[in-house]
């Protein structure tokens, strides 16, 4: 019985890690780009969106906000780093 629970816990942990590290950034990055573009009437590029589900940490880096005429308005090396304390 304990071996089965241990196996279930392992696979749940594996699924949590896969969803947090791989799936969430893949789903969230285009949504952030879409929302910022709609709200600012500008183009936004995000190079990296990193989520660590174990440390509850989000890092967005290499962000460029450009006008519709491709004039760079703002550039951030690291826009935000959130961490649950």
C-alpha positions as CSV (number, residue, x, y, z in Angstrom):
1,X,0.0,0.0,0.0
2,X,2.8,2.4,0.9
3,X,4.6,1.7,-2.4
4,X,1.5,2.6,-4.3
5,X,1.1,5.9,-2.4
6,X,4.7,6.6,-3.0
7,X,4.3,6.1,-6.7
8,X,1.2,8.2,-6.9
9,X,3.0,11.0,-5.0
10,X,6.0,10.8,-7.3
11,X,3.8,11.0,-10.5
12,X,1.8,13.9,-9.1
13,X,5.1,15.8,-8.3
14,X,6.4,15.0,-11.7
15,X,3.1,16.3,-13.3
16,X,3.3,19.5,-11.1
17,X,6.9,20.1,-12.2
18,X,6.1,19.6,-15.9
19,X,3.1,21.8,-15.8
20,X,4.9,24.6,-13.9
21,X,8.2,24.6,-15.7
22,X,7.1,23.7,-19.3
23,X,3.3,24.2,-19.9
24,X,2.6,27.4,-17.9
25,X,5.3,29.5,-19.6
26,X,4.3,28.2,-23.0
27,X,0.6,29.3,-22.3
28,X,1.2,32.5,-20.4
29,X,3.9,34.2,-22.6
30,X,1.6,34.7,-25.6
31,X,-1.2,35.9,-23.4
32,X,1.0,38.5,-21.7
33,X,2.2,39.7,-25.2
34,X,-1.4,39.9,-26.4
35,X,-2.7,41.8,-23.4
36,X,0.2,44.3,-23.2
37,X,-0.1,44.9,-27.0
38,X,-3.8,45.5,-26.7
39,X,-3.5,47.9,-23.7
40,X,-0.6,49.9,-25.0
41,X,-1.2,49.8,-28.8
42,X,2.5,48.8,-29.1
43,X,4.5,45.7,-29.9
44,X,6.0,43.8,-27.0
45,X,8.6,41.1,-27.2
46,X,9.5,38.8,-24.3
47,X,12.6,36.7,-24.7
48,X,12.3,34.6,-21.6
49,X,9.5,33.7,-19.2
50,X,10.7,31.5,-16.4
51,X,8.4,29.9,-13.7
52,X,9.7,27.9,-10.8
53,X,6.6,26.2,-9.3
54,X,8.6,24.9,-6.3
55,X,9.9,28.3,-5.2
56,X,6.8,30.2,-6.4
57,X,9.1,32.4,-8.5
58,X,8.4,34.1,-11.9
59,X,11.0,35.9,-13.9
60,X,10.4,37.8,-17.2
61,X,13.6,38.9,-19.0
62,X,14.7,40.7,-22.1
63,X,11.5,42.6,-22.7
64,X,11.2,45.2,-25.5
65,X,8.2,47.5,-26.0
66,X,8.2,49.1,-29.5
67,X,5.7,51.4,-31.2
68,X,3.8,50.2,-34.2
69,X,6.4,51.9,-36.4
70,X,9.1,49.7,-34.8
71,X,10.6,52.5,-32.7
72,X,11.9,51.1,-29.5
73,X,10.2,52.7,-26.5
74,X,11.4,50.7,-23.5
75,X,13.8,47.8,-23.0
76,X,14.2,45.8,-19.8
77,X,16.9,43.2,-19.1
78,X,14.8,41.8,-16.3
79,X,11.3,43.2,-16.0
80,X,10.1,41.5,-12.9
81,X,11.0,38.8,-10.4
82,X,8.2,37.7,-8.2
83,X,8.7,35.5,-5.3
84,X,6.3,34.4,-2.6
85,X,7.8,35.1,0.8
